[in-house]
Amino acid sequence: MNPAYATADHVFTVPLDHARPDGPAVEVFAREVADRSRAGEKLPWLLYLQGGPGGKSPRPSSGSPGWLPQALKTHRVLLLDQRGTGRSTPVTARVAARIADPARLAAYLTHFRADAIVDDVELIRRQLCGDEPWESLGQSYGGFVTLTYLSRAPQGLKAAYVAGGLPGLDATADDVYARTYPRVRDRVREFYTRYPDDADRLRRIADLLTATEVRLPNGDRLTVRRLRTLGLAFGMGDGFERVHWLLDEALDAHGELSDVFLHQVMSLTGFTDNPLFAVLQESIFGQGAATHWAADRSLSGLPEFAADADPLLLTGEMIYPWMFREIAGLRPFADAAGILADKADWGPLYDRAVLAANQVPLAAVVYHDDMYVDAGLSLTTAREVGTTRVWVTNEWEHDGISASGGRVLSRLMELAGEIG
């Protein structure tokens, strides 16, 4: 822990289903962080809503996350582990395995979307602040949660800041992936332009995986399609370099995959610490209709993404049904994930009328080249939400809120102040 930070841990007991407050409960963990020199002051609260879905809040250390020192100049920050993540009654493969009935597990998992997160947050706010509203910072999926917050409980927010996370209010999963695959294709081609030898290296690895059975340290088979999911990193500012240096040590002197490479691929593609990312990835677009594995259906119509295409195209944050059979950390969720993919009665996450009349200052940065969140959908949403200011930039990738060292957050706060 950074000695400059004063921290306090909070654990809140909340209903699993807020519509049944007397039913089963879960715990939600949050860490309060303040500048040690100002810890005794009454500072305004800034709630941080992490990306995901299924991402726990960052653990503070020296200068990390990059936006935190800037926030602590003026605020007391609450780092929330959204329900099911980190220390908040986590949903793990072990937990899923204990719930033997797939229908029961699927029903349980329906309570981990943005609507439930917002209801948790409002309960927490009332305990910490009483009737006083607070400010929020939503990164990526945290921005999706922010729009749900503004739809369900705008009275809880004094101002909201969103970084790379304005969702399409009525965009279906099919709409999203129709826009996402071309961006992923372009990013992979850009990667090969920067590191041309890696195109050949990835093809050699893919051919090896096709010709021989290669096992990861945990026993999972490494297949070409699992290899391709390394492209998830390409939406971040350092993503190209992370994958490049991983590939740099992939093959040993005998042309076999190195132990270092196999261990790292297992960790990067295993979903051990965030299975909810895979389980809920498409359901965050579910509003009154089933998703039916939209990413998988979209892929089948894109020949440039074929496994034998040259160059080999990696994939992004798409989730596919085969993952729940082939990845150990996801296998206990397999049948439940299929039920969720066919679920057609998802409730709405956004209230367009309430958002159109919004009076809470909302400042958002839209990353022009964002691989994960479509800039076009984000800008359409910005036009439909009242009291909103948007800043479009290509200076950073999706992780600009941290990579900018506080500059993005500072600009968002300035924009919200101009609205006020």
BELGIGI-V946418 format. One record per residue. N is the residue number from 1. RES is the residue in one small letter. D_LAST is the distance of its C-alpha to the last C-alpha in Angstrom with 1 decimal. Layout:
# BELGIGI-V946418
n->N res->RES d_last->D_LAST
n->N res->RES d_last->D_LAST
This chain:
# BELGIGI-V946418
n->1 res->m d_last->35.1
n->2 res->n d_last->33.5
n->3 res->p d_last->34.5
n->4 res->a d_last->31.2
n->5 res->y d_last->29.6
n->6 res->a d_last->30.0
n->7 res->t d_last->30.2
n->8 res->a d_last->30.9
n->9 res->d d_last->32.0
n->10 res->h d_last->31.1
n->11 res->v d_last->33.1
n->12 res->f d_last->32.0
n->13 res->t d_last->34.4
n->14 res->v d_last->33.0
n->15 res->p d_last->34.9
n->16 res->l d_last->36.0
n->17 res->d d_last->35.2
n->18 res->h d_last->32.5
n->19 res->a d_last->34.3
n->20 res->r d_last->37.3
n->21 res->p d_last->36.0
n->22 res->d d_last->39.6
n->23 res->g d_last->40.7
n->24 res->p d_last->40.8
n->25 res->a d_last->38.2
n->26 res->v d_last->36.8
n->27 res->e d_last->35.3
n->28 res->v d_last->31.9
n->29 res->f d_last->31.6
n->30 res->a d_last->28.5
n->31 res->r d_last->28.6
n->32 res->e d_last->26.3
n->33 res->v d_last->25.9
n->34 res->a d_last->24.8
n->35 res->d d_last->25.7
n->36 res->r d_last->29.1
n->37 res->s d_last->28.4
n->38 res->r d_last->25.4
n->39 res->a d_last->26.7
n->40 res->g d_last->27.3
n->41 res->e d_last->23.8
n->42 res->k d_last->21.3
n->43 res->l d_last->18.8
n->44 res->p d_last->15.9
n->45 res->w d_last->17.3
n->46 res->l d_last->16.8
n->47 res->l d_last->19.0
n->48 res->y d_last->20.8
n->49 res->l d_last->22.1
n->50 res->q d_last->25.0
n->51 res->g d_last->26.4
n->52 res->g d_last->29.6
n->53 res->p d_last->30.5
n->54 res->g d_last->32.7
n->55 res->g d_last->31.2
n->56 res->k d_last->31.0
n->57 res->s d_last->28.4
n->58 res->p d_last->29.3
n->59 res->r d_last->31.4
n->60 res->p d_last->30.1
n->61 res->s d_last->32.5
n->62 res->s d_last->32.4
n->63 res->g d_last->29.6
n->64 res->s d_last->29.3
n->65 res->p d_last->27.2
n->66 res->g d_last->25.9
n->67 res->w d_last->22.2
n->68 res->l d_last->23.1
n->69 res->p d_last->23.7
n->70 res->q d_last->20.3
n->71 res->a d_last->18.6
n->72 res->l d_last->21.0
n->73 res->k d_last->19.9
n->74 res->t d_last->16.9
n->75 res->h d_last->17.6
n->76 res->r d_last->20.5
n->77 res->v d_last->21.1
n->78 res->l d_last->22.9
n->79 res->l d_last->25.1
n->80 res->l d_last->26.2
n->81 res->d d_last->29.5
n->82 res->q d_last->28.9
n->83 res->r d_last->31.8
n->84 res->g d_last->35.0
n->85 res->t d_last->34.1
n->86 res->g d_last->35.0
n->87 res->r d_last->35.8
n->88 res->s d_last->34.4
n->89 res->t d_last->37.7
n->90 res->p d_last->38.1
n->91 res->v d_last->39.5
n->92 res->t d_last->42.3
n->93 res->a d_last->45.4
n->94 res->r d_last->47.4
n->95 res->v d_last->45.4
n->96 res->a d_last->45.8
n->97 res->a d_last->49.6
n->98 res->r d_last->50.0
n->99 res->i d_last->48.7
n->100 res->a d_last->51.8
n->101 res->d d_last->50.9
n->102 res->p d_last->48.7
n->103 res->a d_last->47.5
n->104 res->r d_last->46.5
n->105 res->l d_last->44.7
n->106 res->a d_last->42.8
n->107 res->a d_last->41.8
n->108 res->y d_last->40.5
n->109 res->l d_last->38.5
n->110 res->t d_last->36.7
n->111 res->h d_last->34.7
n->112 res->f d_last->32.9
n->113 res->r d_last->30.4
n->114 res->a d_last->26.6
n->115 res->d d_last->26.9
n->116 res->a d_last->28.9
n->117 res->i d_last->26.7
n->118 res->v d_last->23.7
n->119 res->d d_last->25.9
n->120 res->d d_last->27.0
n->121 res->v d_last->23.5
n->122 res->e d_last->22.7
n->123 res->l d_last->26.0
n->124 res->i d_last->25.4
n->125 res->r d_last->21.9
n->126 res->r d_last->23.6
n->127 res->q d_last->26.4
n->128 res->l d_last->24.3
n->129 res->c d_last->21.3
n->130 res->g d_last->22.7
n->131 res->d d_last->20.1
n->132 res->e d_last->17.1
n->133 res->p d_last->14.8
n->134 res->w d_last->14.5
n->135 res->e d_last->13.1
n->136 res->s d_last->15.4
n->137 res->l d_last->16.7
n->138 res->g d_last->19.1
n->139 res->q d_last->21.8
n->140 res->s d_last->23.9
n->141 res->y d_last->25.1
n->142 res->g d_last->22.4
n->143 res->g d_last->20.0
n->144 res->f d_last->22.4
n->145 res->v d_last->22.1
n->146 res->t d_last->18.3
n->147 res->l d_last->18.7
n->148 res->t d_last->21.3
n->149 res->y d_last->19.2
n->150 res->l d_last->16.5
n->151 res->s d_last->19.6
n->152 res->r d_last->21.4
n->153 res->a d_last->19.2
n->154 res->p d_last->15.5
n->155 res->q d_last->15.5
n->156 res->g d_last->16.3
n->157 res->l d_last->13.1
n->158 res->k d_last->9.9
n->159 res->a d_last->8.9
n->160 res->a d_last->11.7
n->161 res->y d_last->13.2
n->162 res->v d_last->16.3
n->163 res->a d_last->19.1
n->164 res->g d_last->21.9
n->165 res->g d_last->21.6
n->166 res->l d_last->20.3
n->167 res->p d_last->23.4
n->168 res->g d_last->25.1
n->169 res->l d_last->24.5
n->170 res->d d_last->28.1
n->171 res->a d_last->29.8
n->172 res->t d_last->33.1
n->173 res->a d_last->34.6
n->174 res->d d_last->37.0
n->175 res->d d_last->34.2
n->176 res->v d_last->32.7
n->177 res->y d_last->36.0
n->178 res->a d_last->37.0
n->179 res->r d_last->34.2
n->180 res->t d_last->34.5
n->181 res->y d_last->38.3
n->182 res->p d_last->38.2
n->183 res->r d_last->35.5
n->184 res->v d_last->37.6
n->185 res->r d_last->40.7
n->186 res->d d_last->39.1
n->187 res->r d_last->37.9
n->188 res->v d_last->41.5
n->189 res->r d_last->43.0
n->190 res->e d_last->40.7
n->191 res->f d_last->41.9
n->192 res->y d_last->45.5
n->193 res->t d_last->44.9
n->194 res->r d_last->43.7
n->195 res->y d_last->46.4
n->196 res->p d_last->49.2
n->197 res->d d_last->51.7
n->198 res->d d_last->49.5
n->199 res->a d_last->50.2
n->200 res->d d_last->53.9
n->201 res->r d_last->53.3
n->202 res->l d_last->51.3
n->203 res->r d_last->53.9
n->204 res->r d_last->56.7
n->205 res->i d_last->54.9
n->206 res->a d_last->54.4
n->207 res->d d_last->58.1
n->208 res->l d_last->59.1
n->209 res->l d_last->57.2
n->210 res->t d_last->58.8
n->211 res->a d_last->62.3
n->212 res->t d_last->62.2
n->213 res->e d_last->60.7
n->214 res->v d_last->58.3
n->215 res->r d_last->57.0
n->216 res->l d_last->54.0
n->217 res->p d_last->54.6
n->218 res->n d_last->53.6
n->219 res->g d_last->56.1
n->220 res->d d_last->53.7
n->221 res->r d_last->55.1
n->222 res->l d_last->53.1
n->223 res->t d_last->53.0
n->224 res->v d_last->51.8
n->225 res->r d_last->49.0
n->226 res->r d_last->47.8
n->227 res->l d_last->48.1
n->228 res->r d_last->45.9
n->229 res->t d_last->42.9
n->230 res->l d_last->42.5
n->231 res->g d_last->40.4
n->232 res->l d_last->37.5
n->233 res->a d_last->36.8
n->234 res->f d_last->36.3
n->235 res->g d_last->32.6
n->236 res->m d_last->31.8
n->237 res->g d_last->31.9
n->238 res->d d_last->35.2
n->239 res->g d_last->36.7
n->240 res->f d_last->39.3
n->241 res->e d_last->40.6
n->242 res->r d_last->40.8
n->243 res->v d_last->42.9
n->244 res->h d_last->44.9
n->245 res->w d_last->46.0
n->246 res->l d_last->46.8
n->247 res->l d_last->49.1
n->248 res->d d_last->50.6
n->249 res->e d_last->52.3
n->250 res->a d_last->53.0
n->251 res->l d_last->56.7
n->252 res->d d_last->59.3
n->253 res->a d_last->62.5
n->254 res->h d_last->64.3
n->255 res->g d_last->61.6
n->256 res->e d_last->60.4
n->257 res->l d_last->56.9
n->258 res->s d_last->56.3
n->259 res->d d_last->55.6
n->260 res->v d_last->52.4
n->261 res->f d_last->51.1
n->262 res->l d_last->52.1
n->263 res->h d_last->50.4
n->264 res->q d_last->47.2
n->265 res->v d_last->47.2
n->266 res->m d_last->47.9
n->267 res->s d_last->44.9
n->268 res->l d_last->42.5
n->269 res->t d_last->43.5
n->270 res->g d_last->44.6
n->271 res->f d_last->41.4
n->272 res->t d_last->42.9
n->273 res->d d_last->39.6
n->274 res->n d_last->37.4
n->275 res->p d_last->39.5
n->276 res->l d_last->36.6
n->277 res->f d_last->35.3
n->278 res->a d_last->38.4
n->279 res->v d_last->38.8
n->280 res->l d_last->35.4
n->281 res->q d_last->34.6
n->282 res->e d_last->35.3
n->283 res->s d_last->34.5
n->284 res->i d_last->30.7
n->285 res->f d_last->31.2
n->286 res->g d_last->33.4
n->287 res->q d_last->32.2
n->288 res->g d_last->35.2
n->289 res->a d_last->37.5
n->290 res->a d_last->39.6
n->291 res->t d_last->39.0
n->292 res->h d_last->42.7
n->293 res->w d_last->42.2
n->294 res->a d_last->40.3
n->295 res->a d_last->40.3
n->296 res->d d_last->44.1
n->297 res->r d_last->44.7
n->298 res->s d_last->42.7
n->299 res->l d_last->44.6
n->300 res->s d_last->48.0
n->301 res->g d_last->47.3
n->302 res->l d_last->46.5
n->303 res->p d_last->49.8
n->304 res->e d_last->48.1
n->305 res->f d_last->47.0
n->306 res->a d_last->50.6
n->307 res->a d_last->52.0
n->308 res->d d_last->54.8
n->309 res->a d_last->52.6
n->310 res->d d_last->52.8
n->311 res->p d_last->50.6
n->312 res->l d_last->49.5
n->313 res->l d_last->45.9
n->314 res->l d_last->43.9
n->315 res->t d_last->41.5
n->316 res->g d_last->37.9
n->317 res->e d_last->36.1
n->318 res->m d_last->38.3
n->319 res->i d_last->40.2
n->320 res->y d_last->43.7
n->321 res->p d_last->46.2
n->322 res->w d_last->48.8
n->323 res->m d_last->46.5
n->324 res->f d_last->47.2
n->325 res->r d_last->50.9
n->326 res->e d_last->51.1
n->327 res->i d_last->48.6
n->328 res->a d_last->49.7
n->329 res->g d_last->46.2
n->330 res->l d_last->45.5
n->331 res->r d_last->49.0
n->332 res->p d_last->48.5
n->333 res->f d_last->45.6
n->334 res->a d_last->47.6
n->335 res->d d_last->48.6
n->336 res->a d_last->45.4
n->337 res->a d_last->43.4
n->338 res->g d_last->45.7
n->339 res->i d_last->45.0
n->340 res->l d_last->41.2
n->341 res->a d_last->41.7
n->342 res->d d_last->43.5
n->343 res->k d_last->41.2
n->344 res->a d_last->40.2
n->345 res->d d_last->38.3
n->346 res->w d_last->35.1
n->347 res->g d_last->32.4
n->348 res->p d_last->29.1
n->349 res->l d_last->26.3
n->350 res->y d_last->23.5
n->351 res->d d_last->22.9
n->352 res->r d_last->22.1
n->353 res->a d_last->21.5
n->354 res->v d_last->19.0
n->355 res->l d_last->17.2
n->356 res->a d_last->17.2
n->357 res->a d_last->15.5
n->358 res->n d_last->12.9
n->359 res->q d_last->9.7
n->360 res->v d_last->8.8
n->361 res->p d_last->6.6
n->362 res->l d_last->9.8
n->363 res->a d_last->10.8
n->364 res->a d_last->14.6
n->365 res->v d_last->17.4
n->366 res->v d_last->20.5
n->367 res->y d_last->23.7
n->368 res->h d_last->25.8
n->369 res->d d_last->29.1
n->370 res->d d_last->28.1
n->371 res->m d_last->31.4
n->372 res->y d_last->30.2
n->373 res->v d_last->27.1
n->374 res->d d_last->27.6
n->375 res->a d_last->25.1
n->376 res->g d_last->26.1
n->377 res->l d_last->25.4
n->378 res->s d_last->22.0
n->379 res->l d_last->20.9
n->380 res->t d_last->22.3
n->381 res->t d_last->20.3
n->382 res->a d_last->17.0
n->383 res->r d_last->18.0
n->384 res->e d_last->18.7
n->385 res->v d_last->15.5
n->386 res->g d_last->12.7
n->387 res->t d_last->9.0
n->388 res->t d_last->10.6
n->389 res->r d_last->11.0
n->390 res->v d_last->14.5
n->391 res->w d_last->16.4
n->392 res->v d_last->20.2
n->393 res->t d_last->22.6
n->394 res->n d_last->26.3
n->395 res->e d_last->26.3
n->396 res->w d_last->26.5
n->397 res->e d_last->28.0
n->398 res->h d_last->26.8
n->399 res->d d_last->26.7
n->400 res->g d_last->24.4
n->401 res->i d_last->22.0
n->402 res->s d_last->25.0
n->403 res->a d_last->27.1
n->404 res->s d_last->24.5
n->405 res->g d_last->24.8
n->406 res->g d_last->21.1
n->407 res->r d_last->20.0
n->408 res->v d_last->18.6
n->409 res->l d_last->16.5
n->410 res->s d_last->15.4
n->411 res->r d_last->14.3
n->412 res->l d_last->12.4
n->413 res->m d_last->10.5
n->414 res->e d_last->9.8
n->415 res->l d_last->8.8
n->416 res->a d_last->6.3
n->417 res->g d_last->5.0
n->418 res->e d_last->5.4
n->419 res->i d_last->3.8
n->420 res->g d_last->0.0
